[in-house]
Amino acid sequence: MSVEKIQLLHEDYIRLTERFKALWTFHQFVRGVYKTFFSADAGYTVDFTALYENVKTIASRINTGSPETVDPLLKDLNSRLDGVARQLREVDRKISPSFMRRFFERVRPQDEKIAFYLLRFYFSQPDIDEDVIDKVDFLATLAATGQADPEASATRPRSQIRKFFESLTSSSIWPRMDSAMTPAIVRAFDELATDVASAREFEELLNQRLLENVRTMKRRVANGLSNAEILTAVAWCNLTSRSVFHRLYEREERRLDEATGRITNLERELTRGGGETAPPEEFQRFRDSRIKFDRQAMDHNVRAQHVMELKNAIGDVLTKFDISGLAAEDIDQALELVEEIEPEGSDENFWRPCLDRVLAAVELYDDGVGPLRTNVAGLAHLNLESWELAAARRAVTQGAPASASDRTLLCATALRFKAETEAAALGSSEAGPPAAELMKAARATIARSPQIDLALSELVESLPRGTEARSWSRTRFRLLRSTSDLWLSLDAAEVAGDAGASENEPSEESR
């Protein structure tokens, strides 16, 4: 047998063994789901031991037999595996995506390759329905973390995730999407991830339909999930959404617990003195909502709308029985919660979204390792310096600026970007007269410039002459230039506004 023919047989054999592993893994998954949730057998029979013996027989004959004797064995075993795949797929139709997610959350299998082989099974199936899309979506996110824990965060750079998915999808039989559409779809998911990352409250997730937009987009691309670039963007978007959801949920959970305590005290006050009088219906609706919410929390199935339903039930009680005239959407203020709501215009309310615009983009588009590349897609519009990107990396990794000097640097960077954006908006001739909110925001930006400039100046003076001092000086003067440009744009807009008001003012004769 020629070396070339042996090589081809080896390649066919490797594909066969990978297929066998995928089927075996899927078989174990199906058995696990039925045993965990239904205490029953999956209802099919496959002799995997005999199939494995056939695999070993082919392996022993590749080097000793002729292609004429090995090829029929490969075809026969592949045909038998086709039958096994059909059986497993029929059983899989009865397992909803919810059961798959709950299985991983409850069992937490240790082998991270399980998600890989389950995905390989689905990509080998010709029929694609909504359940398959949802399952692939969940498994891809799980695989992207590099861990078997469905609550884990990404542990490897996006570039590595893409290479991983390239090997996974290479054997997919799903219809291929036009490659020309790929960049636009990837960019759309990245933009959705950025929108979700900017959310500060649960209300934003729902009112702005952020999570719903992500779900809708995934349904639209459907078979595009077999494209490694698109699958990577989807998984990355999912990880961003999950991270934001958990961050917001942890804060809301504390608020909801405190609200429950307050309502319990109110109910006790209203029923003091005994008697059989039932509590008002608002209290019963709250109890029903709380029981439903707790049940979903136990099943790890809390969604943003569940949080809002409970908050609305809390608002109904407190509006009527605790704080008169308070709307349900004002629940945060009504509950006098752990975190105080800062007054409009406070420094924290100003800096938080300002910094998030920079840090969210760095978290999403920078791989966190290797060279400091400021011109990659998703970061180029920020016009960062390499030392500014390094400070942002440290803040993303640690969840906050690594030092006081890092915070000053990041504040200068964020303020510069804000000033540049607002100056461009003020100078737009197509947009007409600038909105009052834009002019108010510009004044707030200019007002913060002196304090940041002073902090930068003090840091530069404390450093010996050298590269670091020069870098900080560059950041300082870039900030001064951008805020100066903003002042000029704002002043021009205000002068134009005053002139327009004078022209519209009635003359003495007309009076």
C-alpha positions in Angstrom: 0.0 0.0 0.0 1.4 3.4 -0.9 2.2 6.0 1.7 -0.4 8.3 0.1 -3.2 5.8 0.4 -2.2 5.0 4.0 -2.4 8.7 4.8 -5.9 9.0 3.3 -7.1 6.0 5.2 -5.6 7.5 8.4 -7.6 10.7 7.8 -10.8 8.8 7.2 -10.1 6.8 10.4 -9.5 10.0 12.4 -12.8 11.4 11.2 -14.5 8.1 12.1 -13.1 8.1 15.6 -14.1 11.7 16.2 -17.6 10.9 15.1 -17.7 7.9 17.4 -16.6 10.1 20.3 -19.3 12.7 19.5 -22.0 10.0 19.4 -20.7 8.3 22.6 -20.6 11.7 24.4 -24.1 12.5 23.2 -25.4 9.1 24.4 -24.0 9.8 27.8 -25.6 13.2 27.9 -29.0 11.9 26.9 -28.8 9.1 29.6 -27.8 11.7 32.1 -30.7 14.0 31.3 -33.2 11.2 31.6 -31.8 9.8 34.8 -31.5 13.3 36.4 -34.9 14.7 35.5 -37.1 11.8 34.6 -35.7 8.9 36.6 -36.2 6.8 33.5 -34.3 5.2 30.6 -34.0 7.1 27.4 -35.8 4.4 25.5 -33.3 3.2 22.9 -30.6 0.6 22.6 -27.2 1.0 21.1 -24.3 -1.5 21.5 -21.4 0.9 21.8 -19.1 -1.8 23.0 -19.5 -3.7 19.7 -19.1 -0.4 17.8 -15.9 0.3 19.7 -14.5 -3.1 18.8 -15.2 -2.4 15.1 -13.3 0.9 15.5 -10.3 -1.0 16.9 -10.4 -3.6 14.2 -10.2 -0.9 11.5 -7.2 0.7 13.3 -5.3 -2.6 13.2 -6.0 -3.3 9.6 -5.0 0.1 8.2 -1.3 -0.6 8.2 -1.6 -4.3 7.4 -4.5 -4.6 5.0 -5.2 -3.3 1.6 -7.5 -0.3 0.8 -9.9 -2.8 -0.9 -10.4 -4.5 2.5 -10.4 -1.4 4.7 -12.7 0.8 2.7 -15.7 -1.4 3.0 -15.2 -1.6 6.8 -15.1 2.2 7.1 -18.2 2.6 4.9 -20.1 -0.1 6.9 -19.2 1.4 10.3 -20.1 4.9 9.1 -23.5 3.6 7.9 -24.1 2.0 11.3 -23.1 5.3 13.0 -25.7 7.1 10.7 -28.3 4.9 12.3 -27.1 5.6 15.8 -27.1 9.4 15.1 -30.8 9.2 13.9 -31.8 7.4 17.1 -30.0 9.9 19.3 -31.5 12.8 17.4 -35.0 11.5 17.8 -34.5 11.3 21.6 -32.9 14.7 21.5 -36.1 16.3 20.1 -37.8 15.5 23.5 -35.1 17.3 25.4 -35.8 21.1 25.5 -32.9 23.6 25.6 -34.0 24.4 29.2 -33.3 20.8 30.3 -29.9 21.0 28.6 -29.0 24.1 30.5 -30.4 22.8 33.8 -28.5 19.5 33.4 -25.1 21.4 33.1 -26.0 23.7 36.0 -27.0 20.7 38.3 -24.4 18.1 37.3 -21.5 20.5 36.3 -19.5 17.8 34.5 -15.8 18.1 34.9 -14.7 17.4 31.3 -14.7 20.6 29.3 -14.6 18.6 26.0 -18.3 17.5 26.6 -19.6 20.7 25.1 -17.2 20.3 22.1 -18.5 16.9 21.2 -22.1 17.8 21.7 -21.6 20.7 19.3 -20.0 18.4 16.9 -23.0 16.1 17.0 -25.4 19.0 16.3 -23.3 20.3 13.4 -23.5 16.8 11.9 -27.3 16.9 11.8 -29.1 18.0 8.6 -32.2 19.4 10.3 -32.0 22.7 12.1 -34.9 23.9 14.2 -35.2 26.6 16.9 -34.3 24.2 19.7 -31.1 23.2 17.9 -30.2 26.8 17.5 -30.8 27.5 21.2 -28.8 24.4 22.2 -25.8 25.3 20.0 -26.0 28.8 21.3 -25.8 27.6 24.9 -23.0 25.0 24.2 -20.9 27.5 22.2 -21.0 29.9 25.1 -20.0 27.1 27.5 -17.2 26.0 25.2 -15.9 29.5 24.9 -15.3 29.7 28.7 -12.9 26.8 28.5 -14.7 25.3 31.6 -17.6 23.0 32.1 -19.2 25.4 34.5 -22.1 27.2 32.8 -21.6 30.2 35.0 -17.9 30.7 34.2 -16.4 33.7 32.4 -14.2 33.5 29.4 -10.7 32.2 30.3 -9.0 32.6 26.9 -8.7 35.4 24.4 -11.2 35.8 21.6 -8.6 34.8 19.0 -8.1 31.4 20.7 -11.9 30.9 20.9 -12.1 31.5 17.2 -9.4 28.9 16.4 -11.2 26.5 18.6 -14.5 27.0 16.7 -12.7 26.7 13.4 -11.7 23.2 14.2 -15.2 22.5 15.5 -17.1 23.7 12.5 -14.8 22.4 9.8 -16.8 19.2 9.5 -20.3 20.9 9.7 -22.9 19.8 7.2 -25.1 22.8 7.8 -25.8 25.0 4.8 -23.0 27.6 4.4 -23.9 31.3 4.7 -22.5 33.7 2.1 -19.1 34.7 3.4 -19.6 38.2 2.2 -22.2 38.6 4.9 -19.9 37.5 7.7 -18.2 40.8 8.6 -21.6 42.7 8.9 -23.1 40.0 11.1 -20.0 39.9 13.4 -20.0 43.6 13.6 -23.8 43.6 14.5 -23.2 41.1 17.4 -20.2 43.2 18.7 -22.4 46.3 18.6 -25.1 44.5 20.5 -22.6 43.4 23.1 -21.4 47.0 23.5 -25.0 48.2 24.0 -25.6 45.5 26.7 -22.3 46.4 28.4 -23.4 50.0 28.8 -26.6 49.1 30.8 -26.6 50.4 34.4 -30.0 49.1 35.5 -32.3 46.1 34.8 -34.9 48.5 33.3 -32.5 49.3 30.5 -32.2 45.6 29.6 -35.9 45.5 29.1 -37.0 49.0 28.1 -34.3 49.2 25.5 -34.9 45.6 24.5 -31.2 44.9 24.7 -31.4 41.2 25.5 -34.3 40.7 23.2 -32.3 42.2 20.3 -29.5 39.7 21.0 -32.0 36.8 20.9 -33.7 38.1 17.7 -30.4 38.4 15.9 -29.3 34.9 16.8 -32.6 33.5 15.4 -32.0 35.5 12.2 -28.6 34.1 11.5 -29.6 30.5 12.3 -27.3 28.3 10.2 -24.7 31.0 10.2 -23.7 29.6 13.6 -21.7 27.0 11.7 -19.4 29.9 10.7 -16.5 30.1 13.1 -16.3 33.9 13.1 -20.1 34.3 13.7 -20.1 31.6 16.3 -17.3 33.4 18.1 -19.1 36.7 18.0 -22.3 35.1 19.3 -20.5 33.4 22.2 -18.6 36.6 23.1 -21.8 38.6 23.0 -23.5 36.0 25.3 -20.6 36.1 27.8 -20.8 39.9 27.8 -24.6 39.7 28.4 -24.3 37.2 31.1 -21.6 39.2 32.9 -23.8 42.3 32.8 -26.9 40.4 33.9 -25.0 38.9 36.9 -23.6 42.2 37.9 -27.0 43.9 37.8 -28.7 41.0 39.4 -26.4 40.9 42.4 -27.3 44.5 43.2 -31.0 43.9 42.6 -31.1 40.8 44.7 -30.0 42.9 47.8 -32.6 45.5 47.0 -35.4 42.9 46.6 -34.5 41.2 49.9 -34.6 44.5 51.8 -37.9 45.3 50.1 -39.3 42.0 51.2 -38.4 42.7 54.8 -40.0 46.1 54.6 -43.2 44.7 53.2 -43.3 42.0 55.9 -43.1 44.7 58.5 -45.9 46.7 56.8 -48.1 43.6 56.7 -47.5 43.0 60.4 -48.4 46.6 61.2 -51.6 46.4 59.1 -52.8 43.1 60.8 -51.8 44.1 64.3 -54.6 43.5 66.7 -55.6 40.1 65.4 -58.8 39.2 63.6 -59.4 37.1 60.5 -59.1 40.1 58.1 -57.0 39.1 55.1 -54.2 41.4 54.0 -54.9 43.7 51.0 -54.7 42.1 47.6 -51.5 44.0 46.8 -49.7 42.0 49.5 -51.0 38.7 48.1 -49.9 39.6 44.6 -46.5 40.4 46.0 -46.3 37.1 47.8 -47.3 35.2 44.6 -44.6 37.1 42.7 -42.0 36.4 45.4 -42.7 32.7 45.4 -42.5 32.5 41.6 -39.3 34.5 41.7 -37.7 32.3 44.4 -38.7 29.1 42.5 -37.0 30.5 39.3 -33.9 31.5 41.4 -33.6 27.9 42.7 -33.8 26.6 39.2 -31.1 29.1 38.1 -33.7 30.4 35.6 -34.0 34.1 36.6 -34.5 36.5 33.7 -34.5 40.3 33.6 -38.3 40.3 33.2 -38.7 38.2 36.3 -36.8 40.8 38.3 -39.0 43.6 36.9 -42.2 41.7 37.7 -41.2 41.4 41.3 -40.1 45.0 41.5 -43.5 46.1 40.1 -45.3 44.0 42.7 -43.1 45.6 45.4 -43.9 49.1 44.0 -47.6 48.4 44.1 -47.4 47.7 47.8 -45.1 50.6 48.8 -47.0 53.1 46.6 -50.3 52.4 48.4 -49.2 51.6 51.9 -45.8 53.1 52.5 -44.8 56.0 50.3 -47.7 57.9 48.8 -47.6 58.8 45.1 -44.5 56.8 44.3 -44.5 55.2 40.8 -43.3 51.6 40.4 -40.5 52.6 38.2 -39.1 54.7 41.1 -38.7 51.6 43.2 -34.9 52.2 43.8 -35.6 55.5 45.6 -38.6 54.1 47.4 -36.7 51.3 49.0 -33.9 53.5 50.3 -31.6 50.8 49.3 -28.0 49.9 50.2 -26.5 52.1 47.5 -27.6 55.7 47.8 -28.9 57.3 44.6 -26.6 60.2 44.0 -28.0 63.5 43.0 -28.1 64.5 39.3 -24.8 66.0 38.3 -22.8 64.3 41.0 -19.2 63.3 40.2 -20.0 59.6 40.4 -23.0 59.9 38.1 -20.8 61.8 35.6 -17.7 59.5 35.7 -19.3 56.1 35.8 -20.8 56.2 32.2 -17.9 58.2 31.0 -15.4 55.6 32.1 -17.6 52.7 31.0 -17.5 53.8 27.4 -13.8 53.2 27.4 -13.6 50.2 29.7 -16.5 48.3 28.0 -14.8 48.7 24.6 -11.5 47.5 26.0 -13.1 44.5 27.7 -14.9 43.6 24.5 -12.3 44.1 21.8 -8.9 43.9 23.5 -7.6 40.3 24.1 -6.0 41.3 27.4 -2.6 39.9 26.5 0.2 40.5 24.1 1.0 43.8 22.4 -0.9 46.9 23.2 -2.8 47.4 19.9 -4.9 50.5 19.9 -6.0 50.4 16.3 -7.9 47.2 16.3 -11.6 47.2 15.3 -13.7 48.4 18.1 -11.0 50.4 19.8 -9.6 52.6 17.0 -12.4 55.2 17.5 -11.1 55.9 21.0 -7.7 57.0 19.7 -6.0 55.6 22.8 -2.3 55.8 23.6 -0.6 52.5 24.4 -0.1 53.5 28.1 -3.8 54.5 28.3 -4.8 51.0 27.0 -2.5 49.4 29.5 -4.2 51.2 32.3 -7.6 50.2 30.9 -6.5 46.6 30.8 -5.5 46.7 34.4 -8.9 48.2 35.3 -10.8 45.6 33.4 -8.8 42.7 34.9 -9.2 44.0 38.5 -12.7 45.4 38.2 -11.4 48.9 39.1 -8.4 51.2 38.3 -5.3 49.6 39.7 -4.1 52.8 41.4 -4.9 56.5 41.9 -2.6 57.4 39.0 -4.4 54.9 36.7 -7.8 56.4 37.6 -6.5 59.9 36.8 -5.2 58.6 33.4 -8.4 56.8 32.6 -10.5 59.8 33.6 -8.4 62.0 31.3 -8.8 59.5 28.5 -12.5 59.1 29.0 -13.0 62.9 29.3 -11.0 63.5 26.1 -13.2 61.0 24.2 -16.4 62.5 25.6 -15.2 66.0 24.6 -14.3 64.9 21.1 -17.6 63.3 20.6 -19.6 66.3 21.9 -17.5 68.7 19.9 -18.3 66.7 16.7 -22.0 66.7 17.6 -22.0 70.5 18.3 -20.2 71.2 15.0 -22.6 69.1 12.9 -24.4 71.4 10.5 -26.9 68.7 9.4 -28.3 68.2 12.9 -29.6 71.8 13.2 -29.4 73.7 16.5 -27.9 71.6 19.3 -30.2 70.1 21.8 -30.2 71.6 25.3 -29.1 68.2 26.7 -26.0 68.2 24.5 -25.0 71.7 25.6 -25.6 70.7 29.2 -23.4 67.7 28.8 -20.7 69.7 27.1 -20.6 72.2 30.0 -20.3 69.3 32.5 -17.3 68.0 30.5 -15.6 71.4 30.4 -16.2 71.8 34.1 -14.3 68.6 34.9 -11.3 69.5 32.8 -9.4 71.7 35.2 -9.4 69.2 38.1 -8.1 66.4 35.8 -5.5 68.7 34.2 -4.3 69.7 37.7 -4.0 66.0 38.7 -2.1 65.2 35.5 0.2 68.2 36.0 1.1 67.2 39.6 1.8 63.6 38.4 4.1 64.9 35.6 6.0 67.1 38.0 6.5 64.3 40.4 8.2 62.1 37.8 11.8 62.3 36.7 12.4 63.4 33.1 11.9 60.5 30.8 9.5 58.4 28.7 6.8 58.1 31.4 6.7 61.8 32.1 6.5 62.5 28.4 3.7 60.0 28.0 1.6 61.6 30.8 2.3 65.0 29.3 1.0 63.9 26.0 -2.2 62.6 27.6 -2.5 66.0 29.4 -2.1 68.1 26.3 -4.4 66.0 24.3 -7.1 66.5 26.9 -6.5 70.3 26.9 -6.8 70.4 23.1 -10.0 68.4 23.0 -11.7 70.4 25.8 -10.5 73.6 24.2 -12.1 72.5 20.9 -15.3 71.6 22.8 -15.3 75.1 24.5 -15.0 76.8 21.1 -17.8 74.7 19.6 -20.0 75.3 22.6 -19.3 79.0 22.5 -20.1 79.2 18.8 -23.4 77.3 19.4 -24.4 79.6 22.2 -23.5 82.7 20.2 -25.6 81.4 17.3 -28.4 80.6 19.7 -28.3 84.2 21.1 -28.3 85.7 17.6 -31.3 83.5 16.6 -33.2 84.6 19.7 -32.5 88.3 18.9 -33.7 87.9 15.3 -36.9 86.3 16.5 -37.5 88.9 19.2 -40.2 91.4 18.0 -39.0 94.9 17.2 -40.2 98.1 19.0 -42.3 99.0 16.0 -44.1 95.7 15.9 -44.9 96.0 19.5 
